[in-house]
């Protein structure tokens, strides 16, 4: 594919825009064909017509980017058809095709993940082998499970609103001092949103809390211990340590999800290439690479000459 200079490209675009615009009725040769379904220049043009100008410019003047785009699009079309034929959409009805390029790319990525789990799921032996050979995969920094309760006021809160929030926080402290459970008080009176009930924030990696004053205060707590009042510019709060998981190696069962993810990540590119070739044969598919790139490069961008208006 020849590299076209920027100086003459505008004239090329001027001609191509008119050609594509006039091709709706006379579609000509297809850009691609998959399982008997033909995709024409106008289909490709419409799919990319709303792209950002800088995207179009990159495709115009970067041959590698243009070829990569073409192959990514072709792969997405193959995977979209396979997802229909192989039951992916029955298992994931929210991903039914909607003729949207972004959705096609999403479905292609999710289809591959689904395929890895369905057809290339690692055996128990493979998982145990990688567990033994790559212990770093199952190393843990340690985790803590926390609960929190408190009040929040807005950045533009009035003095009266701040005072009301402080009163609510004082009520939280009073109830805790009277012996009510932290979880019950958090559910009843806390402004903080948490992932679970009772103010439970879920497990937090110790590494994410290290190195800042608030995090270090929380890490100093023992299970069942409650923090002093944590005062921030727009909130007052308390933390309670629920549980601690020490740093070290995870057991095989606790690390299973990590191991499966690591194997899938290692095999993903290989499976993707292999699947593209399998589907291209299965669907007797074809792509006119140069024609695809020509169509995308012809998408109008700021600074391009406008086609002349037709005379009445």
N, C-alpha and C positions, 0 to 999 in steps of 0.2 A: 504494500500500500504506500503510495507516494505521500510525502509530507508537503502539504500545501502552505505556501507563505501567507502570512497574515494580510499582506497587502492585496492579494487577489482573491482571498477567501470570500469577501463580501459579495463579489460578483457571482461566485459559484452558488452561494446561499440564495441570492436573488433568483437564480434560475431554478434551483431545487425546490424552493418554497412553492413556486408556481406549479411545478411538475407534480408535487405531492398533493397540493390542494385540488388539482384537477383529476386526481387518480381515483376519486371515490366511486365513480361509475365504471371506469375502465381500470380494474385493479392490477392487471398484469400478472407477472410472476410472483409467487408468494415469497416472503422473506424467510419463512420457516414453515415446516409441515411436521405435525406430530400426531400420529395415530389417525391420519387422514384429515385432521383439522388444519386448515391453511390459515396462516397469519400474514397479512399483507402490510405494505408500507404505511398505509393510513392508520392501521392498528398500532404499529410501533410509534408512529409520530404522535398519535393521541396519548399514548402511554407516557411519553416524556415531555409533552408540550408545556407542562407547568413547571418544569425544572428551573432551578435558579440559574441566572445568566452565567455565573462563574462555573457552574457544572458544565453547561454547554460549551463554554470556551475551552475548558480542560479537555473535553472529548474531541473538540475540533483540532487541537494542536498537540495532543499527547497520544500517539498511536498505541502505546501499551495500555493506557487507561481506556481507550476505545475498545480494544480487543477484550480486555477484562470485563468491561460492561456487557459486551455482546455475549460472552460465555456465561456470565452470571445470569443474564436474562434467559438464555437458552436453558440453562440448568433449572431455573425456577419454573419454566414452562413444562419441562419434563417431569419435575417433581409434583407439580400441580396436577398433572394428568394421573400420575401414579397414586397420588393421595386419594383421588376419586376412585380409582380402580381397586385399591388394596384395602379399603375400609378405614382409612385414617379419619375421614370426616364422620363416619358413623360413631367412632370413639370420641371424636372432638367436634360436635355439631356446630360450635361457635365459629369454626374455621371454614365453613362452607364457602366455595368460591364466590366472589362478588365482582369480578372483573376489574379489580383494583391492583395496580402494580405493586404498591407497598404491601398490600395484603398477600399478593402472590409471593413476595420475598419472605414474608413472615411464615406463610404456610410451608414454603420450601425448607426453611430452617427447622421448623417444628416437625415436619415430616421426617427429616433426617434424624432428629433426636428420637422420634417415635420408632423409626426403623432400627436404630442402634439398640434400643431396648427390646424390640420384638424379635429381630432376626439375628442380632449379634450380641445378645446378652452374654456376659462372661460366665464361665462355669465356676463352680465352687473351687476347683483346683486352681484356676487362673487367679481368682481373687486371693487365695491363700499364698500363692507364689509371689504375687506383687506385694502382699503384706509383709512377707519375710525379706524380700529383696530390696524394698524401698521403705525402710522404717520411717523416713522423714515425712511420708505422706500421712502418717497417723500420729505425728507428734502434736501435742496440745499445749498451748500457752497457759492453760488453766482458764476456768470460767467462774463467774459469780452470778448468782441469781438474786435479784434485788426486788424490793417493793418500795414504792414511794407514794407520798401523800403531801398535798400542799395546796396553795392558792396561787393564782396568776391574775395580774391586772394588765391592761393594755398599755402600750407605749404612751398614748395620749390620755391616760386616765387622769381624772380630776383628783384633787386632794381628798374629796369626800369618797370617791370610788376606792382609792388606795386604803383609806381608813376602814372602809367596809370590808375589804379583803383581809386586812390585818385582824379585824374582829373575827372573821371566819376562821382564820388560822389559829387564833387564840382558842377558839372553841374546839378545834381539832386537838390542840395540845391538852386542853382540859379533859377531853374524853379519853385520851390515851393515858393521862395521869390517873384517871379513875379506874383504869384496868381494862378498858375495852380493847379488843384485838385490833392490831394495826390494819389487818385486811378489811374488817368491817367498817372502820372509820374511813379508810381510803375509798371504799365503795360508796359510802354515804355522803362524804363531804369533800373529797379531793377534786381539784380542777384538772389534774394531770391525766392525760390519756395514756393508757398502758395496754400491752398486748393481751393481758389476762385480767381476771378478777382479783380483788384484794390488793390492787396497786401493783400487781406482778409485772415487772418489765421483761421477764424472760431471761434466758441465759445471755450473758455479756462476756465477750472475750476480755481477759484481764489486760491484754496488750493495749486495747483501745482506751483503757482508763488510766494507764500509767503516763506520768509526765505532766499531769496538770493537777493543780491543788485540789479541786473538787474530787477528781478521780482517786487521788491518793487518800483522801479522807474516807471515801467509801471502801477502798480496799483494806483499810486498817480495821474494819469491823469484823467481828466474829459472827458465826451463825447465831441468829436470835438477837443480836445486838443492834441498837438503834443509834443513828447519827445525831449529832447536835443539829441545831437549826441551820439549814443552808440558805443563806440570803443572797439573792441575785437581784439585778436592777429592777426586774419586773415580776418577781416571785419570791415566795417563802416555801421551804419544803423540808421534809424529813425522809431519810432512807432507813430501811431495815434490811439487814442481810438475811436472806432466806437459806442460801446454801452455797457451798464452795466446792469446786472441782479442781484439785491440785494439778499443776503442770505435770506432763509425763506422756507416755505412750497410751493411746486409746486401745481398748481391746479390739479384737478382730470384728466382733459384732457391732460395736459402737463406731467402728471405722468403715463398715461395709459401704455406706453411701459414698464416702470419699473415694474408696477404691473403685467402685463402679464408675464414678464420674471421671476419674483419672484414666481408666482404660478407654472409656468412650471418647475422651478428648484425644488420646493418642491415636485411636483408630479412625477418628472422624474424617479427616482429609482423605485417607485411603479409601474408606467406604464410600465417600462422596464421589470420588473419581470413578471407582468401580461401578457404582450405581448409575452414573450418567451413561457410561458405555453400555451397560445392560439395557437401560431403558431406550437408548437410541436404537439399539438393535431390535428390541421388542416392538417399538412403535414405528420402525422404519422411518426414523426422524431425520430431518436435515435442516441445516441453517446456512443461509447465504450470508457469510460474515461481512463481506464488503458492502453488500446492499444494506444490511442492518446499520453499519457504521455511517454510511452515506445518509441514511434517513435521519439518524439522531443528530448528525452534524448540521443538517439542514434546518433544524429547529431555530426559529428566529430568536435573536438576542438583541439587546439595546445596541444601537449603532448600525445595525444591518439596514440596507436600503429596503424601503417598502415596495411591494409589487405595485406596478402601475394600475390605477383604477380602470376598469373596462369602460370603453366609450359607449354611450347609449346608441 
